[in-house]
Amino acid sequence: MPAKPELQEQINRLPHQPGVYRYFDDEGIIYVGKAVDLRKRVSSYFTKQDHNKKTQQLVKNIKRIEFTIVNSESDAFLLENNLIKQHQPKYNILLKDGKTYPYLLLTKERFPRLIPTRNKQPGDGQYFGPYANQGGLNVLLELIRALYPLRTCTYNLSPENVAADKFKVCLEYHIGNCKGPCEAKEDEATYNQYIQQIRQILGGDLRLPKQYFREKMTAAAQEMQYELAHQFKQKLDKLDDFQAKSTIVNASLTNIDVFAIASNEKSAFVNYFKVMNGSIILTQNLELTKKLDETDAEILVPLIMQLRQEFESEAKEILSNVPVENLPLPGVTFTVPQIGDKRKLLELSIKNVLYARKEKESMNEKSKDVNEVRIMEQIKKDLHLKELPKHIECFDNSNFQGDNPVSAMVCFRNARPSKKDYRHYHVKTVVGPNDFDTMYEVITRRYRRLVDEGASLPQLVIVDGGKGQLSMAVKALKDLNLWGQIPVIGIAKRLEEIYVPNDPLPLYIDKKSESLRLFQRMRDEVHRFGITFHRNTRDAATLKTELTDVKGLGPVTADKLLSKFKSVKKIKELTEAELVTEVGKAKAKVLLNYFNQQEASPTE
C-alpha cells in the first residue's frame, strides 16, 4: 500500500540511522518499532506487497510518524520495549503477550542457581540486565553454563538435607553439567568461586574469569593435555565475544534526567530523556516559540521544572548541554559532562534535538512551498486561468476630497508579498476625485514601463473596486495591446464580490476559499500601503507649504528641518540657541518672528 503524500514526506525526512519509530492514528500511538535504518524500515511498510492482514490494517491507520535516534540496534530494542510498556500500542505483539525485558537471576540460596526471568521480585537474589533480547540472553546463559558446572535443580540444599541423603544426582551430573552438590560431591567453596566469576561476567568485568581460564589453558598445555587446553581456549574466545556495554543499559547511569537544547532566531527545540535504573524509559521532543530574545539557559530552567513535574521525575542528577544557574531543586546536581558514559548519553540527546530542529526547519520551508502551490492552484481553478499565477499585482487609489491623489501597487510572488516590487504613484493626468480615470492612468503607466523594460508581466492583475474600476483597467490593457495577455479581476469592498471582464454578475467563490483569502489579504495590503503613502504625501505637502511661506526661508532649509524634526510643532519647540545651531542666526531670527506672529494671530 503506497504511502499518502503527507506520510511520504515524513518518510523521506527519516535518517539512515538506528532508532525507534512510533506510528500514530487520530487517537495516539498505535505501534512502536525498532530499526537499524529508520528510513528503510519504515519505507518497507508501504512498499512490500506481502503484508498480512494485521500489518495492512496498521498501515491503513497510520496518520503520523515520530522517531528517536539511538546509537545501536541493541539500544533501539531497549527503548522500543520501554515505550511499548508506557504507551501500550494496540498493534504491538509484546504488549499482548504481557512480556517485558528479560533478566538473569542469581538466586539467594546455598549453591545458587542462574535462571532467566521477566519478573523482578525483591529478595529472590541478584538480578542482572535487562538484556536486549531473549536470544542474546540465551547465548549468555549457555556460555556461563558451558564455562561453569552450575546446578539447575530446585532442591533445598541445606547442610541438613544434604547430610541426610535426601537427594540423588540426576542426568545433569552424569553428562558432566553438574558436579553433584546434592550428594556433597562438590564443596561449597569451589562452587562459590564459580559464582564470584559469574558475577563479574554478568557485571561486564571479564578480568578474573579470563585470568582463571588462561591459567587453566597454560597448565593443561604444559602437561601436554592439548585437547583440554583447546577447550579452555574456546572458553576464552567466548568471553571475548561477550556483549558490549550499552549506553542505554549501564549500571553506572542510575536515575538521571537529560536535557539538550538547540535554538534558532524564532524557536527553541528541547530533547528530554528520563533515565531510570540504567535505561531510557521516556523520550520527548518539544518546540517552543521565542517571545523575546531569551537565552537557551533562560528557556531551559522553567522547562526543566515543568517536565520533571509532568513526568514525576525524582532524579538527583541532571545532564545538559547548556550550563544553568540557580536551578530551584535542592539536592539535585546539574552538570555538563565532557567525557565518559554520561557524555555519550548527552551526545545522544543532542543528536536527537539537532535532528528535530533540522527536520522542523525543513518542514517549515516545505510546508510554505506546498501551501503556496496549493493556493496558486486554487486561484487558477477558481478563475479558470491558463497558467499558475506565480506573479500577481494589486492596485488601489487614495485621495482626500480630491487633494493629493495617489495610487499604490503591491506585488505577490508565489503567494508571498514581494515588498521590493511594491510601487506607489503620484497621479499626474487626473484632476479631482476621479477613481476610474486614476485607475486607467496607473495601469497604463505600470505596464507600459514593464513592456519598455522587457520585464516579465504578471499572470494576474487585481484592482480594488467593482465593475467601473475593472472596465478602466481593461481599457488600459487594450490600449497597450496587452489585453488577452494579462488576466484582470476586480474585488468590490462591500460584499467581497469578484468581478471578471464581460460578465455583469460577480463570480462566486466560496467564502472559505484560499483564493478569496489571498485576494482579501492583497487588497488589505495595498490599501495599507496606499493610505500610508497618501498620508505622508498630504502631511509633507501641508508642512512644506507652511514653512515655505515664511519669507526669508528657502525650500532647502525647510526640507532640512522637516526631515530632521518631522513636524512644524517640534520645530516650534526648539530654543533660539538650537535654531541657531541648525540654520544660523539670520534664519533662526526669521523663524522666531514667524512663530511669534502665528501665536499672536492664531486664525491666520
C-alpha angles and dihedrals in degrees: 000000000000117000121255114252094256091050093045089056090054091048092050089056094054114110126238090243137107116270150115123280129201127203120209135195124189092287103044144279113357101170140016121196141169130226142183087213112025097199096047094046096048092043090055091066089064101037106044116091100199102068118142121242094265092055092044090054091047092052091047091056098047111117102159140015130212130176146184123212117226135179101248146003089259091056089048091056093052094047090046091053093049092049092049091053092047100045102024098211112205095229097055114104092204091064094049090051091050091232129152137174116319119238135188115233122204100200124232099236141094108291092012122225127220110222135166118240142164096203121075113210116182113237097025093102140274119333124208123194148341094233127210096244142350092252093057091048091051091052090051092047091050089049093054093045090050091050098043132033099233124172119246100189123105096225120139098242098193116157089249094053093046092047090050091056091235093151138052128208116261136210091284089066094049093052093048101252094114132033094216107252088167088073094035091254089134124047119233095235093060091046091051089052087060090048091052091054092046090054090054092048092050090047091054097252109122099169099099098044091044091051090048095052093041090056090047091050092049093048092049091049091050089053088049091243090141097166091055090045089053090052090055089047089055090051090053090051090052090053090053089056092053112133116277122245113269127222091220096045107047126138091214092060102070119157110350138152116215123198127181122181132192124172145180132196095288108025144030123216122204131188119199127195121188109202121193127172091352097308135099104240098171137027126185134180118198135183121204127189113228115236096186134004093289121171121238090252092053090052095045100053099066091037092056090053093047097048095044090053094043094051095035094239118179096176114147094207131058125192123197142159091230124061113238126196132202095018105179095227113110114211094016119116121214120203141168100213118212102184142016134035093320090057090050090052091049091048089054089054091047090051090055096047094047091051091047090053093047091047093049093049090048091047092051092053093045091044091054091049093047092047092049094050090047092051093048091048089051091051091049089051096045095048097035092236123177095225140024110278098233091152118046128170127194128196134202134173128218134190139146114227088329095305124126097000112200137167134209137203128197123195127211120193119191088354091301128107112262099199095180087066095051114119137189128197137206105219109239110174103038124085118200131358099322106147095178097053090043090056090050092051096048096045089049094049094046099051097035086059093048090051092047091050093045090237124156117269124230121258090225137022122199124195121197103235144050135277095313096057090041093053091052091050089052091049090052092051091048092051088052091048088241098114109124092024098074121040112220133192136177126223116206116215102217103056100012089244122169117219126195126193119276094014119102092196123072119250114252114234122171109260089229093050118125087224093062092044091055092047090051091047091052092046091052091046095051090045091053092045093047096045091050091051092046092050092049091047093048094046093046091050091049094047095045092051092054095049098037088055088065107103111233094025117100128208093254092059091044091052091047093053095043093047091054103037099027096213142045089234091063091045089054090054092060118106122239090255091052092049091050089052091052104041108005133255098290098050092039089057090049092052094046092051090049094049091047090053090050091054091048092049108030094167096059 
